[in-house]
Amino acid sequence: MNTHDNLTQLIEHSCKTYADFPAYTSVGRTFTFSQVEQQSRYLAQWFQQQSGLVAGDRIAIQLPNIVDYPIVTYAAFRAGLIVVNTNPLYTAREMLHQFNDAEVKAIVILDALSEKLATIINDTSIKTVIVAAALAEPALQENQFSLNELIRQGERLATLDAHQASRDDIAVLQYTGGTTGVAKAAMLSHGNILANAEQMNERFDNILTPGQETGICPLPLYHIYAFTVNMVSLFAMGQFNVLIPNPRDLDALVKQIEPFDINYFSGINTLFIGLCMHPRFKALNFSNLKMTVSGGAALTHAAADAWMNTTGCTITEGYGLSETSPVVTL
């Protein structure tokens, strides 16, 4: 990855290198790396040629963990747009603050959230509303676009002139509540995200075989943890991410895990504890689990012990790599 100048180059390199391997799956939809490249290219062509957006404009993504999330993110980077990750659970007031603070001009939003957006959109600079749905075609309101339809339109447009950002250019405005007051944006450059991914993959390379592993991504992609670990670092290694739309529903989460032979898992302290108390999770086969990633908050001894006893993963201090399955703490 240290040969890449921007995230566009990383995306295109990974899609070419691992073209026939599965990249993402969620709620019954699976895309290979070549399909991810194709779909994101078509959408990026529409962004460049039909949307009225220009490089440097901000686009909000307000979706759960469905395969559309990486498609839209990669398309935005390839078109030169700045991604504004937005929590689907935000209130209308929180959405209004973030969209105005970031000067958002376009949004890709889940159809179920359209009514909430309608209450504040006239007080924002958003001119383009693109709607996605987890499975079927989304229900559209006036002046809205279907994400699937825009991808189809983009296929008929001129070939993408992929934007080549510098490492210092902003890639993502990542909002955090901080300690006080309203949410504030961390301005993450292409170089920042690439460097973070390079640091992680220095460790992941010792554990995972490129293009050969399957892992669970239950954490929301709008959070920088899963965004960087799963959608950048592991994607760069050609790994297969199983996206979980709602990790709070442990019964559904375990059911979505069951069909897969798990090689890696990214989670947080509370999720580890909750899963280790779930009887069906305990019954899963963890014999091929090579790596667990913990982040977002401190990993307690109780959670680490419960995870070790349930899955066989062990942890030592810091970036602990054991002789069996490591837990890599971020």
Secondary structure, DSSP 8 states (H G I E B T S, - for coil): -TT-SSHHHHHHHHHHHTTTSEEEEETTEEEEHHHHHHHHHHHHHHHHHTS---TT-EEEEE--SSTHHHHHHHHHHHHT-EEEE--TT--HHHHHHHHHHHTEEEEEEEGGGHHHHHTTGGGS---EEEEE-SSS-----TTEEEHHHHHHHHHTS---------TTSEEEEEEE--SSSS-EEEEEEHHHHHHHHHHHHHHHTTT--TT--EEEE-S-TTSHHHHHIIIIIIHHTT-EEEE-S-TT-HHHHHHHHTTS--SEEEE-HHHHHHHHT-HHHHTS--TT--EEEE-SS---HHHHHHHHHHH-EE--SSS---SSEEEEE-
